[in-house]
Amino acid sequence: KWHNLPQRSLEIMAAQAYKSGILTAGEVRRMLNLPSRLAVDEFLKREGAYLHYTEADLEHDLQAVAKVIQTNDHCL
């Protein structure tokens, strides 16, 4: 359980810094040398540090999806 205390300490600090808004997901990825954004998402979920996603983010994503759908409809 405690075989790699320095690494675990770094993970705990990264998760807490993310929760506090001190680090971004990209910074967590670099700090922990994780291979992908998916690995970061899995790590943060496991640590209970859920992604920061606001209503404004959702609205932006919905608009982007609608734009893609509208563009594809014109191509048909």
C-alpha positions as CSV (number, residue, x, y, z in Angstrom):
1,K,0.0,0.0,0.0
2,W,2.8,2.4,0.9
3,H,5.4,1.1,-1.5
4,N,5.9,4.4,-3.3
5,L,5.2,7.1,-0.8
6,P,6.9,9.9,-2.8
7,Q,4.7,9.2,-5.8
8,R,1.5,8.9,-3.7
9,S,2.3,12.1,-1.9
10,L,2.7,13.8,-5.3
11,E,-0.7,12.4,-6.5
12,I,-2.4,13.6,-3.3
13,M,-1.0,17.1,-3.8
14,A,-1.9,17.2,-7.4
15,A,-5.5,16.1,-6.7
16,Q,-5.9,18.7,-3.9
17,A,-4.4,21.4,-6.0
18,Y,-6.8,20.6,-8.8
19,K,-9.8,20.6,-6.4
20,S,-8.7,24.0,-5.2
21,G,-8.3,25.4,-8.7
22,I,-4.6,25.8,-8.3
23,L,-3.7,23.3,-11.1
24,T,-5.5,22.6,-14.4
25,A,-6.0,19.1,-15.7
26,G,-3.1,19.7,-18.2
27,E,-0.8,20.7,-15.3
28,V,-1.9,17.6,-13.4
29,R,-1.0,15.5,-16.4
30,R,2.4,17.0,-16.7
31,M,3.1,16.9,-13.0
32,L,2.2,13.2,-12.8
33,N,3.6,12.3,-16.3
34,L,0.2,10.8,-17.3
35,P,0.0,9.5,-20.9
36,S,-3.3,11.1,-21.9
37,R,-6.2,13.3,-21.0
38,L,-8.2,10.1,-20.4
39,A,-5.6,9.0,-17.8
40,V,-5.9,12.4,-16.1
41,D,-9.7,12.1,-16.0
42,E,-9.5,8.6,-14.6
43,F,-7.0,9.7,-11.9
44,L,-9.0,12.7,-10.9
45,K,-12.2,10.6,-10.7
46,R,-10.4,8.0,-8.5
47,E,-9.3,10.8,-6.2
48,G,-12.7,12.4,-6.0
49,A,-11.5,15.5,-7.8
50,Y,-14.2,15.8,-10.4
51,L,-13.7,17.9,-13.5
52,H,-14.5,21.6,-13.4
53,Y,-17.5,21.9,-15.8
54,T,-19.8,24.9,-15.5
55,E,-23.1,25.7,-17.0
56,A,-21.3,28.1,-19.3
57,D,-19.0,25.2,-20.4
58,L,-22.1,23.1,-21.2
59,E,-23.7,25.9,-23.2
60,H,-20.5,26.4,-25.2
61,D,-20.3,22.7,-25.9
62,L,-24.0,22.5,-26.9
63,Q,-23.5,25.5,-29.3
64,A,-20.4,23.7,-30.8
65,V,-22.4,20.5,-31.4
66,A,-25.3,22.4,-32.9
67,K,-22.9,24.1,-35.3
68,V,-21.4,20.8,-36.4
69,I,-24.8,19.3,-36.9
70,Q,-25.9,22.3,-38.9
71,T,-22.7,22.1,-41.0
72,N,-23.2,18.4,-41.7
73,D,-26.8,19.0,-42.7
74,H,-25.7,21.5,-45.4
75,C,-23.2,18.9,-46.7
76,L,-25.9,16.3,-47.3
